[in-house]
């Protein structure tokens, strides 16, 4: 479990791979600072409220690997940080974060099979590396070890990052699945010929049989 935590906190940064964890966790923190202080303005020359952008990033970290709407993000910022941001501002900031490659959301999957089940079209919200979410949450190895619920979402983010890399290496694409019958699949890899396979991501080995049954049922 500690090895998984270290992989989450170190992230995919090449310079972090052999770095002691106490030093490695500084890199994503400093990277976020650099992007907010320099790149946000340089991308289009527009001055933005960096404090509110930081609040949005923290909310995204709290909702990592979920399909929360912009309105839920607004309410989350209001309830946790006691700050108000209108939905249009959130939409604008989300676009900027995407253009700066800080976010890398997962689109919804919809197979060509005829079905009366309506598919949800919400993207799964992901920062581009789980270490960014961990940095925004001020996570440490001990903190994550005592909060397996949060670690579970960050572990899913880690797996999705790597699944996407592997899939794209042979021309496949990565999605997630949700429908209005409360069915969910963590990840779906679709090949160029239209065939696909589904993945459930679980941190605990005691959840494997339940996850397999869920996939078979769907």
MDTraj code that builds the backbone (N, CA, C; nanometers):
import mdtraj as md
import numpy as np

residues = "UNK UNK UNK UNK UNK UNK UNK UNK UNK UNK UNK UNK UNK UNK UNK UNK UNK UNK UNK UNK UNK UNK UNK UNK UNK UNK UNK UNK UNK UNK UNK UNK UNK UNK UNK UNK UNK UNK UNK UNK UNK UNK UNK UNK UNK UNK UNK UNK UNK UNK UNK UNK UNK UNK UNK UNK UNK UNK UNK UNK UNK UNK UNK UNK UNK UNK UNK UNK UNK UNK UNK UNK UNK UNK UNK UNK UNK UNK UNK UNK UNK UNK UNK UNK UNK UNK UNK UNK UNK UNK UNK UNK UNK UNK UNK UNK UNK UNK UNK UNK UNK UNK UNK UNK UNK UNK UNK UNK UNK UNK UNK UNK UNK UNK UNK UNK UNK UNK UNK UNK UNK UNK UNK UNK UNK UNK UNK UNK UNK UNK UNK UNK UNK UNK UNK UNK UNK UNK UNK UNK UNK UNK UNK UNK UNK UNK UNK UNK UNK UNK UNK UNK UNK UNK UNK UNK UNK UNK UNK UNK UNK UNK UNK UNK UNK UNK UNK UNK UNK UNK UNK UNK UNK UNK UNK UNK UNK UNK UNK UNK UNK UNK UNK UNK UNK UNK UNK UNK UNK UNK UNK UNK UNK UNK UNK UNK UNK UNK UNK UNK UNK UNK UNK UNK UNK UNK UNK UNK UNK UNK UNK UNK UNK UNK UNK UNK UNK UNK".split()
xyz = np.array([
    [0.0825, -0.1200, 0.0000],
    [0.0000, 0.0000, 0.0000],
    [0.0872, 0.1268, 0.0000],
    [0.1950, 0.1225, 0.0760],
    [0.2851, 0.2393, 0.0772],
    [0.3505, 0.2607, -0.0593],
    [0.3800, 0.1525, -0.1304],
    [0.4371, 0.1668, -0.2652],
    [0.3388, 0.2363, -0.3585],
    [0.2107, 0.1996, -0.3494],
    [0.1075, 0.2639, -0.4309],
    [0.0966, 0.4119, -0.3953],
    [0.1003, 0.4413, -0.2666],
    [0.0944, 0.5810, -0.2209],
    [0.2117, 0.6604, -0.2777],
    [0.3309, 0.6016, -0.2758],
    [0.4474, 0.6704, -0.3309],
    [0.4323, 0.6962, -0.4806],
    [0.3745, 0.6004, -0.5529],
    [0.3525, 0.6192, -0.6966],
    [0.2539, 0.7325, -0.7222],
    [0.1515, 0.7415, -0.6391],
    [0.0537, 0.8498, -0.6511],
    [0.1194, 0.9847, -0.6246],
    [0.1956, 0.9927, -0.5171],
    [0.2538, 1.1200, -0.4758],
    [0.3679, 1.1643, -0.5675],
    [0.4460, 1.0703, -0.6183],
    [0.5560, 1.1055, -0.7080],
    [0.5058, 1.1423, -0.8470],
    [0.3994, 1.0762, -0.8904],
    [0.3451, 1.1059, -1.0228],
    [0.4325, 1.0529, -1.1345],
    [0.4023, 1.0974, -1.2553],
    [0.4739, 1.0493, -1.3727],
    [0.5898, 1.1366, -1.4147],
    [0.6356, 1.2242, -1.3281],
    [0.7465, 1.3146, -1.3613],
    [0.8773, 1.2352, -1.3664],
    [0.9475, 1.2335, -1.4790],
    [1.0703, 1.1534, -1.4897],
    [1.1728, 1.1846, -1.3813],
    [1.1895, 1.3123, -1.3472],
    [1.2893, 1.3502, -1.2469],
    [1.2528, 1.3014, -1.1072],
    [1.1276, 1.2598, -1.0885],
    [1.0821, 1.2168, -0.9557],
    [1.0991, 1.0677, -0.9307],
    [1.1291, 0.9909, -1.0340],
    [1.1232, 0.8455, -1.0226],
    [1.2170, 0.7910, -0.9149],
    [1.3368, 0.8462, -0.9046],
    [1.4332, 0.7979, -0.8064],
    [1.4549, 0.8970, -0.6915],
    [1.3633, 0.9904, -0.6795],
    [1.3748, 1.0939, -0.5766],
    [1.3142, 1.0452, -0.4443],
    [1.3760, 1.0742, -0.3320],
    [1.3126, 1.0421, -0.2022],
    [1.1754, 1.1086, -0.1947],
    [1.0789, 1.0413, -0.1347],
    [0.9408, 1.0875, -0.1380],
    [0.9253, 1.2262, -0.0765],
    [1.0011, 1.2566, 0.0297],
    [0.9865, 1.3874, 0.0946],
    [1.0270, 1.5010, 0.0013],
    [1.1171, 1.4732, -0.0927],
    [1.1554, 1.5735, -0.1924],
    [1.0627, 1.5690, -0.3136],
    [1.0221, 1.4473, -0.3511],
    [0.9413, 1.4297, -0.4720],
    [0.8072, 1.5022, -0.4638],
    [0.7484, 1.5085, -0.3439],
    [0.6164, 1.5714, -0.3332],
    [0.6229, 1.7218, -0.3544],
    [0.7437, 1.7803, -0.3560],
    [0.7562, 1.9246, -0.3799],
    [0.7363, 1.9583, -0.5282],
    [0.7710, 1.8658, -0.6169],
    [0.7695, 1.8986, -0.7604],
    [0.6310, 1.9383, -0.8108],
    [0.5253, 1.8574, -0.7886],
    [0.3930, 1.8992, -0.8366],
    [0.3432, 2.0277, -0.7726],
    [0.3807, 2.0529, -0.6479],
    [0.3419, 2.1778, -0.5811],
    [0.4026, 2.2971, -0.6532],
    [0.5340, 2.2875, -0.6828],
    [0.6018, 2.3980, -0.7501],
    [0.5560, 2.4110, -0.8956],
    [0.5234, 2.2985, -0.9577],
    [0.4734, 2.3026, -1.0964],
    [0.3412, 2.3790, -1.1039],
    [0.2513, 2.3508, -1.0111],
    [0.1230, 2.4216, -1.0077],
    [0.1429, 2.5707, -0.9865],
    [0.2343, 2.6071, -0.8972],
    [0.2630, 2.7485, -0.8740],
    [0.3133, 2.8158, -1.0012],
    [0.4043, 2.7488, -1.0719],
    [0.4622, 2.8062, -1.1932],
    [0.3560, 2.8265, -1.3004],
    [0.2685, 2.7279, -1.3165],
    [0.1626, 2.7392, -1.4183],
    [0.0679, 2.8534, -1.3846],
    [0.0252, 2.8627, -1.2573],
    [-0.0685, 2.9673, -1.2178],
    [-0.0061, 3.1065, -1.2282],
    [0.1186, 3.1188, -1.1880],
    [0.1825, 3.2514, -1.1845],
    [0.2297, 3.2993, -1.3212],
    [0.2595, 3.2084, -1.4132],
    [0.3159, 3.2484, -1.5421],
    [0.2280, 3.2097, -1.6606],
    [0.1963, 3.0816, -1.6716],
    [0.1330, 3.0313, -1.7940],
    [-0.0111, 3.0757, -1.8103],
    [-0.0837, 3.0934, -1.6994],
    [-0.2250, 3.1332, -1.7086],
    [-0.2389, 3.2659, -1.7828],
    [-0.1506, 3.3599, -1.7540],
    [-0.1564, 3.4897, -1.8223],
    [-0.1015, 3.4801, -1.9646],
    [0.0071, 3.4046, -1.9817],
    [0.0722, 3.3982, -2.1129],
    [-0.0130, 3.3294, -2.2178],
    [-0.1058, 3.2424, -2.1759],
    [-0.1815, 3.1646, -2.2739],
    [-0.2669, 3.2526, -2.3649],
    [-0.3193, 3.3639, -2.3115],
    [-0.3997, 3.4527, -2.3965],
    [-0.3917, 3.5996, -2.3550],
    [-0.3039, 3.6328, -2.2588],
    [-0.2867, 3.7715, -2.2174],
    [-0.3988, 3.8264, -2.1315],
    [-0.4856, 3.7388, -2.0801],
    [-0.5983, 3.7826, -1.9973],
    [-0.5636, 3.7618, -1.8504],
    [-0.5832, 3.8659, -1.7695],
    [-0.5611, 3.8524, -1.6260],
    [-0.6812, 3.7852, -1.5602],
    [-0.6529, 3.6861, -1.4789],
    [-0.7595, 3.6142, -1.4101],
    [-0.7322, 3.6131, -1.2602],
    [-0.8365, 3.5862, -1.1833],
    [-0.8255, 3.5800, -1.0381],
    [-0.7582, 3.4480, -1.0013],
    [-0.6284, 3.4544, -0.9707],
    [-0.5527, 3.3331, -0.9443],
    [-0.5985, 3.2644, -0.8165],
    [-0.6488, 3.3399, -0.7210],
    [-0.7002, 3.2797, -0.5980],
    [-0.8206, 3.1911, -0.6291],
    [-0.9114, 3.2426, -0.7123],
    [-1.0291, 3.1625, -0.7475],
    [-0.9911, 3.0433, -0.8352],
    [-0.8892, 3.0596, -0.9181],
    [-0.8432, 2.9471, -0.9992],
    [-0.7829, 2.8390, -0.9090],
    [-0.7126, 2.8813, -0.8051],
    [-0.6583, 2.7867, -0.7074],
    [-0.7715, 2.7150, -0.6337],
    [-0.8761, 2.7880, -0.5990],
    [-0.9908, 2.7264, -0.5324],
    [-1.0571, 2.6227, -0.6230],
    [-1.0669, 2.6544, -0.7509],
    [-1.1259, 2.5597, -0.8459],
    [-1.0389, 2.4349, -0.8563],
    [-0.9082, 2.4519, -0.8634],
    [-0.8186, 2.3370, -0.8694],
    [-0.8337, 2.2488, -0.7452],
    [-0.8461, 2.3107, -0.6290],
    [-0.8642, 2.2335, -0.5063],
    [-0.9963, 2.1573, -0.5082],
    [-1.0996, 2.2195, -0.5626],
    [-1.2285, 2.1513, -0.5734],
    [-1.2195, 2.0337, -0.6708],
    [-1.1486, 2.0543, -0.7807],
    [-1.1288, 1.9442, -0.8753],
    [-1.0539, 1.8288, -0.8086],
    [-0.9563, 1.8618, -0.7251],
    [-0.8823, 1.7576, -0.6538],
    [-0.9740, 1.6821, -0.5576],
    [-1.0626, 1.7546, -0.4896],
    [-1.1569, 1.6890, -0.3977],
    [-1.2548, 1.6007, -0.4729],
    [-1.2761, 1.6310, -0.6015],
    [-1.3724, 1.5549, -0.6824],
    [-1.3034, 1.4759, -0.7927],
    [-1.1767, 1.4413, -0.7700],
    [-1.0995, 1.3635, -0.8674],
    [-1.1687, 1.2313, -0.8966],
    [-1.1693, 1.1930, -1.0250],
    [-1.2266, 1.0658, -1.0716],
    [-1.3773, 1.0579, -1.0526],
    [-1.4450, 1.1727, -1.0549],
    [-1.5912, 1.1753, -1.0483],
    [-1.6449, 1.2548, -1.1675],
    [-1.7776, 1.2539, -1.1835],
    [-1.8414, 1.3234, -1.2960],
    [-1.9187, 1.4468, -1.2487],
    [-1.8648, 1.5167, -1.1504],
    [-1.9376, 1.6316, -1.0954],
    [-1.9569, 1.7402, -1.2020],
    [-2.0690, 1.8101, -1.1922],
    [-2.1003, 1.9185, -1.2841],
    [-2.0342, 2.0479, -1.2393],
    [-2.0385, 2.1475, -1.3257],
    [-1.9839, 2.2798, -1.2901],
    [-2.0605, 2.3400, -1.1729],
    [-2.1894, 2.3146, -1.1662],
    [-2.2689, 2.3680, -1.0547],
    [-2.2282, 2.3017, -0.9224],
    [-2.1988, 2.1732, -0.9260],
    [-2.1542, 2.1053, -0.8040],
    [-2.0181, 2.1580, -0.7620],
    [-1.9308, 2.1857, -0.8578],
    [-1.8016, 2.2463, -0.8248],
    [-1.8217, 2.3817, -0.7571],
    [-1.9151, 2.4597, -0.8099],
    [-1.9464, 2.5906, -0.7507],
    [-1.9930, 2.5737, -0.6062],
    [-2.0843, 2.4789, -0.5840],
    [-2.1367, 2.4563, -0.4488],
    [-2.0284, 2.4025, -0.3548],
    [-1.9389, 2.3198, -0.4095],
    [-1.8298, 2.2643, -0.3291],
    [-1.7362, 2.3755, -0.2822],
    [-1.7026, 2.4671, -0.3724],
    [-1.6162, 2.5800, -0.3368],
    [-1.6835, 2.6676, -0.2308],
    [-1.8134, 2.6881, -0.2460],
    [-1.8879, 2.7702, -0.1501],
    [-1.8917, 2.7050, -0.0117],
    [-1.9157, 2.5753, -0.0083],
    [-1.9322, 2.5072, 0.1199],
    [-1.7996, 2.4815, 0.1912],
    [-1.6936, 2.4527, 0.1156],
    [-1.5649, 2.4195, 0.1777],
    [-1.4803, 2.5443, 0.2012],
    [-1.4708, 2.6304, 0.0992],
    [-1.3807, 2.7458, 0.1057],
    [-1.4525, 2.8779, 0.1327],
    [-1.5860, 2.8724, 0.1396],
    [-1.6662, 2.9923, 0.1674],
    [-1.6387, 3.1044, 0.0666],
    [-1.6226, 3.0661, -0.0593],
    [-1.6030, 3.1623, -0.1683],
    [-1.7079, 3.1351, -0.2750],
    [-1.7504, 3.2422, -0.3415],
    [-1.8520, 3.2273, -0.4450],
    [-1.7902, 3.2510, -0.5818],
    [-1.8115, 3.1574, -0.6736],
    [-1.7668, 3.1699, -0.8125],
    [-1.8845, 3.1356, -0.9015],
    [-1.9150, 3.2221, -0.9987],
    [-2.0298, 3.1905, -1.0840],
    [-1.9928, 3.0825, -1.1850],
    [-2.0932, 3.0145, -1.2367],
    [-2.0734, 2.8986, -1.3238],
    [-2.0007, 2.9372, -1.4519],
    [-2.0288, 3.0566, -1.5065],
    [-1.9606, 3.0996, -1.6288],
    [-1.8109, 3.1147, -1.6066],
    [-1.7722, 3.1676, -1.4904],
    [-1.6300, 3.1804, -1.4573],
    [-1.5661, 3.0432, -1.4444],
    [-1.6361, 2.9513, -1.3804],
    [-1.5853, 2.8147, -1.3677],
    [-1.5641, 2.7527, -1.5050],
    [-1.6587, 2.7715, -1.5958],
    [-1.6465, 2.7173, -1.7317],
    [-1.5242, 2.7748, -1.8017],
    [-1.5036, 2.9068, -1.7871],
    [-1.3876, 2.9717, -1.8485],
    [-1.2575, 2.9182, -1.7897],
    [-1.2522, 2.9052, -1.6573],
    [-1.1315, 2.8563, -1.5919],
    [-1.1036, 2.7102, -1.6283],
    [-1.2087, 2.6302, -1.6383],
    [-1.1903, 2.4903, -1.6777],
    [-1.1303, 2.4801, -1.8177],
    [-1.1739, 2.5680, -1.9073],
    [-1.1179, 2.5695, -2.0426],
    [-0.9691, 2.6043, -2.0389],
    [-0.9327, 2.7031, -1.9580],
    [-0.7918, 2.7426, -1.9459],
    [-0.7087, 2.6275, -1.8890],
    [-0.7588, 2.5616, -1.7860],
    [-0.6858, 2.4507, -1.7245],
    [-0.6658, 2.3362, -1.8230],
    [-0.7648, 2.3139, -1.9085],
    [-0.7516, 2.2109, -2.0112],
    [-0.6468, 2.2492, -2.1151],
    [-0.6478, 2.3751, -2.1568],
    [-0.5504, 2.4221, -2.2564],
    [-0.4086, 2.4202, -2.2015],
    [-0.3953, 2.4312, -2.0700],
    [-0.2641, 2.4255, -2.0066],
    [-0.2252, 2.2822, -1.9681],
    [-0.3078, 2.1861, -2.0049],
    [-0.2822, 2.0438, -1.9804],
    [-0.2746, 2.0091, -1.8319],
    [-0.3432, 2.0875, -1.7489],
    [-0.3533, 2.0525, -1.6073],
    [-0.4661, 1.9521, -1.5841],
    [-0.5657, 1.9531, -1.6728],
    [-0.6743, 1.8552, -1.6634],
    [-0.6742, 1.7683, -1.7880],
    [-0.7237, 1.6463, -1.7717],
    [-0.7291, 1.5511, -1.8828],
    [-0.8510, 1.4612, -1.8612],
    [-0.9684, 1.5189, -1.8840],
    [-1.0932, 1.4494, -1.8519],
    [-1.1169, 1.3291, -1.9413],
    [-1.1943, 1.2349, -1.8877],
    [-1.2245, 1.1113, -1.9588],
    [-1.3642, 1.1208, -2.0199],
    [-1.3763, 1.1107, -2.1537],
    [-1.5086, 1.1224, -2.2172],
    [-1.5950, 0.9991, -2.1913],
    [-1.7275, 1.0132, -2.2083],
    [-1.8173, 0.8993, -2.1867],
    [-1.8160, 0.8044, -2.3053],
    [-1.8342, 0.6775, -2.2768],
    [-1.8371, 0.5732, -2.3800],
    [-1.9806, 0.5386, -2.4143],
    [-2.0061, 0.5230, -2.5424],
    [-2.1377, 0.4786, -2.5866],
    [-2.1184, 0.3816, -2.7018],
    [-2.1484, 0.2550, -2.6769],
    [-2.1304, 0.1548, -2.7818],
    [-2.2401, 0.1700, -2.8871],
    [-2.2225, 0.1049, -2.9997],
    [-2.3210, 0.1122, -3.1078],
    [-2.4340, 0.0113, -3.0902],
    [-2.4317, -0.0625, -2.9798],
    [-2.5375, -0.1600, -2.9539],
    [-2.6689, -0.0863, -2.9281],
    [-2.7754, -0.1288, -2.9956],
    [-2.9062, -0.0665, -2.9739],
    [-2.9550, -0.0979, -2.8331],
    [-2.9969, 0.0060, -2.7630],
    [-3.0411, -0.0136, -2.6253],
    [-3.1358, 0.0979, -2.5870],
    [-3.2307, 0.0655, -2.4992],
    [-3.3225, 0.1674, -2.4493],
    [-3.2617, 0.2431, -2.3319],
    [-3.1449, 0.1993, -2.2852],
    [-3.0795, 0.2636, -2.1716],
    [-3.0143, 0.3936, -2.2170],
    [-3.0463, 0.5033, -2.1496],
    [-2.9863, 0.6326, -2.1826],
    [-2.8501, 0.6441, -2.1160],
    [-2.7518, 0.6864, -2.1959],
    [-2.6149, 0.6985, -2.1480],
    [-2.5918, 0.8402, -2.0969],
    [-2.5284, 0.8523, -1.9807],
    [-2.4912, 0.9844, -1.9317],
    [-2.3737, 1.0380, -2.0133],
    [-2.3776, 1.1670, -2.0433],
    [-2.2760, 1.2267, -2.1289],
    [-2.1733, 1.3103, -2.0528],
    [-2.1669, 1.2929, -1.9213],
    [-2.0726, 1.3701, -1.8407],
    [-1.9321, 1.3121, -1.8507],
    [-1.8333, 1.4007, -1.8590],
    [-1.6948, 1.3573, -1.8557],
    [-1.6539, 1.3248, -1.7118],
    [-1.5607, 1.2305, -1.6968],
    [-1.5027, 1.2046, -1.5649],
    [-1.3885, 1.3033, -1.5447],
    [-1.3952, 1.3801, -1.4367],
    [-1.2971, 1.4874, -1.4158],
    [-1.1666, 1.4311, -1.3584],
    [-1.0577, 1.4634, -1.4290],
    [-0.9258, 1.4159, -1.3882],
    [-0.8232, 1.5257, -1.4077],
    [-0.7383, 1.5447, -1.3074],
    [-0.6180, 1.6228, -1.3299],
    [-0.5214, 1.5355, -1.4094],
    [-0.4278, 1.5984, -1.4802],
    [-0.3472, 1.5230, -1.5749],
    [-0.2521, 1.4244, -1.5084],
    [-0.2305, 1.4380, -1.3783],
    [-0.1482, 1.3430, -1.3056],
    [-0.1999, 1.3371, -1.1623],
    [-0.2067, 1.2175, -1.1036],
    [-0.2602, 1.2075, -0.9670],
    [-0.1784, 1.2854, -0.8645],
    [-0.0508, 1.3081, -0.8938],
    [0.0324, 1.3838, -0.7999],
    [-0.0151, 1.5281, -0.7874],
    [-0.0768, 1.5819, -0.8932],
    [-0.1303, 1.7184, -0.8869],
    [-0.2478, 1.7238, -0.7901],
    [-0.3370, 1.6251, -0.7995],
    [-0.4503, 1.6199, -0.7068],
    [-0.4005, 1.6023, -0.5635],
    [-0.3016, 1.5151, -0.5457],
    [-0.2474, 1.4921, -0.4114],
    [-0.1844, 1.6190, -0.3553],
    [-0.1133, 1.6929, -0.4405],
    [-0.0505, 1.8177, -0.3964],
    [-0.1549, 1.9193, -0.3533],
    [-0.2624, 1.9296, -0.4295],
    [-0.3684, 2.0249, -0.3975],
    [-0.4418, 1.9866, -0.2688],
    [-0.4451, 1.8578, -0.2391],
    [-0.5078, 1.8102, -0.1154],
    [-0.4115, 1.8109, 0.0029],
    [-0.2866, 1.8560, -0.0228],
    [-0.1815, 1.8560, 0.0803],
    [-0.1628, 1.7157, 0.1389],
    [-0.1666, 1.6157, 0.0514],
    [-0.1561, 1.4770, 0.0946],
    [-0.0119, 1.4396, 0.1261],
    [0.0033, 1.3537, 0.2232],
    [0.1320, 1.2956, 0.2608],
    [0.1140, 1.1446, 0.2673],
    [0.2231, 1.0673, 0.2724],
    [0.2071, 0.9211, 0.2839],
    [0.1211, 0.8795, 0.4022],
    [0.1453, 0.9379, 0.5179],
    [0.0686, 0.8988, 0.6367],
    [-0.0779, 0.9412, 0.6261],
    [-0.1021, 1.0587, 0.5674],
    [-0.2389, 1.1067, 0.5536],
    [-0.3195, 1.0146, 0.4628],
    [-0.2599, 0.9714, 0.3526],
    [-0.3314, 0.8824, 0.2602],
    [-0.3481, 0.7429, 0.3193],
    [-0.2514, 0.7006, 0.3980],
    [-0.2616, 0.5686, 0.4606],
    [-0.3782, 0.5637, 0.5582],
    [-0.4119, 0.6781, 0.6158],
    [-0.5230, 0.6826, 0.7119],
    [-0.6542, 0.7255, 0.6464],
    [-0.6523, 0.7510, 0.5150],
    [-0.7728, 0.7925, 0.4430],
    [-0.7808, 0.7129, 0.3129],
    [-0.8222, 0.5866, 0.3262],
    [-0.8227, 0.4976, 0.2103],
    [-0.9306, 0.5355, 0.1092],
    [-1.0329, 0.6089, 0.1513],
    [-1.1351, 0.6529, 0.0573],
    [-1.0753, 0.7505, -0.0443],
    [-1.0031, 0.8521, 0.0056],
    [-0.9362, 0.9464, -0.0836],
    [-0.8304, 0.8756, -0.1673],
    [-0.7543, 0.7864, -0.1036],
    [-0.6527, 0.7118, -0.1768],
    [-0.7147, 0.6313, -0.2905],
    [-0.8352, 0.5793, -0.2693],
    [-0.9026, 0.5020, -0.3734],
    [-0.9279, 0.5834, -0.4989],
    [-0.9729, 0.7074, -0.4814],
    [-0.9963, 0.7944, -0.5973],
    [-0.8646, 0.8295, -0.6672],
    [-0.7592, 0.8545, -0.5892],
    [-0.6296, 0.8876, -0.6478],
    [-0.5682, 0.7656, -0.7169],
    [-0.5907, 0.6469, -0.6599],
    [-0.5433, 0.5236, -0.7228],
    [-0.6143, 0.5020, -0.8573],
    [-0.7441, 0.5294, -0.8612],
    [-0.8172, 0.5189, -0.9882],
    [-0.7593, 0.6154, -1.0908],
    [-0.7299, 0.7366, -1.0469],
    [-0.6700, 0.8350, -1.1364],
    [-0.5356, 0.7866, -1.1904],
    [-0.4551, 0.7259, -1.1035],
    [-0.3260, 0.6702, -1.1443],
    [-0.3440, 0.5629, -1.2513],
    [-0.4382, 0.4721, -1.2281],
    [-0.4635, 0.3635, -1.3241],
    [-0.5159, 0.4169, -1.4573],
    [-0.6057, 0.5146, -1.4511],
    [-0.6611, 0.5711, -1.5739],
    [-0.5534, 0.6407, -1.6552],
    [-0.4630, 0.7115, -1.5866],
    [-0.3527, 0.7769, -1.6569],
    [-0.2720, 0.6752, -1.7364],
    [-0.2370, 0.5636, -1.6710],
    [-0.1523, 0.4641, -1.7366],
    [-0.2292, 0.3857, -1.8429],
    [-0.3566, 0.3547, -1.8157],
    [-0.4381, 0.2867, -1.9166],
    [-0.4471, 0.3699, -2.0442],
    [-0.4620, 0.5007, -2.0291],
    [-0.4716, 0.5882, -2.1461],
    [-0.3419, 0.5856, -2.2258],
    [-0.2290, 0.5912, -2.1551],
    [-0.0988, 0.5874, -2.2225],
    [-0.0827, 0.4566, -2.2995],
    [-0.1127, 0.3445, -2.2340],
    [-0.0991, 0.2149, -2.3000],
    [-0.1944, 0.2024, -2.4189],
    [-0.3189, 0.2472, -2.4008],
    [-0.4181, 0.2366, -2.5077],
    [-0.3770, 0.3191, -2.6293],
    [-0.3347, 0.4415, -2.6050],
    [-0.2987, 0.5288, -2.7167],
    [-0.1739, 0.4808, -2.7899],
    [-0.0918, 0.3983, -2.7235],
    [0.0301, 0.3486, -2.7888],
    [-0.0010, 0.2566, -2.9061],
    [-0.1239, 0.1985, -2.9092],
    [-0.1612, 0.1173, -3.0258],
    [-0.2921, 0.1662, -3.0885],
    [-0.3171, 0.2977, -3.0749],
    [-0.4277, 0.3595, -3.1473],
    [-0.5643, 0.3423, -3.0848],
    [-0.5723, 0.2937, -2.9607],
    [-0.7009, 0.2786, -2.8922],
    [-0.7314, 0.4048, -2.8125],
    [-0.8568, 0.4161, -2.7681],
    [-0.8999, 0.5319, -2.6903],
    [-0.9594, 0.4858, -2.5575],
    [-0.9517, 0.5739, -2.4578],
    [-1.0015, 0.5411, -2.3247],
    [-1.1251, 0.6233, -2.2914],
    [-1.2256, 0.5573, -2.2333],
    [-1.3508, 0.6213, -2.1935],
    [-1.3916, 0.5715, -2.0540],
    [-1.5023, 0.6277, -2.0041],
    [-1.5693, 0.5699, -1.8874],
    [-1.7152, 0.5523, -1.9256],
    [-1.7905, 0.4780, -1.8444],
    [-1.9314, 0.4507, -1.8773],
    [-2.0210, 0.4758, -1.7563],
    [-2.1315, 0.5476, -1.7804],
    [-2.2381, 0.5669, -1.6812],
    [-2.3705, 0.5725, -1.7552],
    [-2.4724, 0.5099, -1.6987],
    [-2.6051, 0.5254, -1.7577],
    [-2.7061, 0.5628, -1.6494],
    [-2.8292, 0.5862, -1.6924],
    [-2.9323, 0.6311, -1.5989],
    [-2.9983, 0.5156, -1.5240],
    [-2.9457, 0.3950, -1.5402],
    [-2.9879, 0.2810, -1.4583],
    [-2.8866, 0.2545, -1.3468],
    [-2.8016, 0.3552, -1.3197],
    [-2.7009, 0.3472, -1.2130],
    [-2.5931, 0.2424, -1.2392],
    [-2.5685, 0.2124, -1.3659],
    [-2.4566, 0.1262, -1.4025],
    [-2.3339, 0.2117, -1.4306],
    [-2.2188, 0.1692, -1.3800],
    [-2.0945, 0.2422, -1.4029],
    [-1.9819, 0.1451, -1.4344],
    [-1.8936, 0.1854, -1.5247],
    [-1.7695, 0.1132, -1.5521],
    [-1.6570, 0.2149, -1.5432],
    [-1.5536, 0.1832, -1.4668],
    [-1.4462, 0.2799, -1.4439],
    [-1.3754, 0.3192, -1.5728],
    [-1.3474, 0.2217, -1.6588],
    [-1.2714, 0.2511, -1.7804],
    [-1.3124, 0.1558, -1.8917],
    [-1.3178, 0.2082, -2.0136],
    [-1.3452, 0.1284, -2.1322],
    [-1.2399, 0.1634, -2.2370],
    [-1.1688, 0.0628, -2.2848],
    [-1.0727, 0.0823, -2.3933],
    [-1.1390, 0.0376, -2.5234],
    [-1.1450, 0.1289, -2.6205],
    [-1.2054, 0.0973, -2.7508],
    [-1.0970, 0.0944, -2.8575],
    [-1.0908, -0.0163, -2.9293],
    [-0.9933, -0.0316, -3.0373],
    [-1.0434, 0.0358, -3.1639],
    [-0.9532, 0.0505, -3.2614],
    [-0.9886, 0.1193, -3.3851],
    [-1.0971, 0.0464, -3.4643],
    [-1.1076, -0.0866, -3.4470],
    [-1.2089, -0.1637, -3.5202],
    [-1.3446, -0.1635, -3.4501],
    [-1.3557, -0.0892, -3.3400],
    [-1.4831, -0.0791, -3.2687],
    [-1.4994, -0.1775, -3.1553],
    [-1.4135, -0.2791, -3.1453],
    [-1.4220, -0.3715, -3.0315],
    [-1.3704, -0.3016, -2.9066],
    [-1.4151, -0.3488, -2.7916],
    [-1.3804, -0.2786, -2.6682],
    [-1.3720, -0.3756, -2.5502],
    [-1.3083, -0.3302, -2.4431],
    [-1.3027, -0.4080, -2.3196],
    [-1.3197, -0.3140, -2.2016],
    [-1.3710, -0.3680, -2.0939],
    [-1.4070, -0.2856, -1.9782],
    [-1.3201, -0.3206, -1.8577],
    [-1.2957, -0.2196, -1.7722],
    [-1.2097, -0.2353, -1.6556],
    [-1.2784, -0.1791, -1.5312],
    [-1.2688, -0.2527, -1.4222],
    [-1.3043, -0.1999, -1.2911],
    [-1.1749, -0.1811, -1.2124],
    [-1.1634, -0.0703, -1.1423],
    [-1.0411, -0.0392, -1.0683],
    [-1.0729, -0.0407, -0.9195],
    [-1.0072, -0.1302, -0.8467],
    [-1.0315, -0.1433, -0.7031],
    [-0.8986, -0.1443, -0.6283],
    [-0.8934, -0.0718, -0.5190],
    [-0.7724, -0.0660, -0.4376],
    [-0.7577, -0.1902, -0.3504],
    [-0.8696, -0.2478, -0.3077],
    [-0.8646, -0.3626, -0.2169],
    [-0.8925, -0.4937, -0.2884],
    [-0.8098, -0.5954, -0.2625],
    [-0.8281, -0.7261, -0.3263],
    [-0.9609, -0.7907, -0.2862],
    [-1.0148, -0.7517, -0.1694],
    [-1.1420, -0.8095, -0.1252],
    [-1.2599, -0.7592, -0.2075],
    [-1.2368, -0.6630, -0.2968],
    [-1.3437, -0.6092, -0.3808],
    [-1.3427, -0.6670, -0.5229],
    [-1.2468, -0.7549, -0.5520],
    [-1.2289, -0.8026, -0.6900],
    [-1.3501, -0.8815, -0.7388],
    [-1.3994, -0.9761, -0.6591],
    [-1.5123, -1.0591, -0.7033],
    [-1.6367, -0.9745, -0.7277],
    [-1.6613, -0.8772, -0.6403],
    [-1.7766, -0.7897, -0.6565],
    [-1.7629, -0.7056, -0.7838],
    [-1.6418, -0.6572, -0.8109],
    [-1.6181, -0.5797, -0.9319],
    [-1.6390, -0.6630, -1.0576],
    [-1.5912, -0.7881, -1.0534],
    [-1.6090, -0.8780, -1.1688],
    [-1.7569, -0.9052, -1.1928],
    [-1.8308, -0.9292, -1.0854],
    [-1.9754, -0.9545, -1.0988],
    [-2.0456, -0.8321, -1.1577],
    [-2.0028, -0.7130, -1.1183],
    [-2.0625, -0.5906, -1.1699],
    [-2.0392, -0.5775, -1.3200],
    [-1.9167, -0.6066, -1.3657],
    [-1.8869, -0.5993, -1.5083],
    [-1.9691, -0.7006, -1.5868],
    [-1.9773, -0.8236, -1.5368],
    [-2.0539, -0.9268, -1.6058],
    [-2.2022, -0.8905, -1.6123],
    [-2.2545, -0.8308, -1.5061],
    [-2.3960, -0.7926, -1.5050],
    [-2.4239, -0.6853, -1.6107],
    [-2.3366, -0.5848, -1.6192],
    [-2.3566, -0.4761, -1.7163],
    [-2.3388, -0.5283, -1.8586],
])
top = md.Topology()
chain = top.add_chain()
for i, resn in enumerate(residues, 1):
    res = top.add_residue(resn, chain, resSeq=i)
    for name in ("N", "CA", "C"):
        top.add_atom(name, md.element.get_by_symbol(name[0]), res)
traj = md.Trajectory(xyz[None], top)
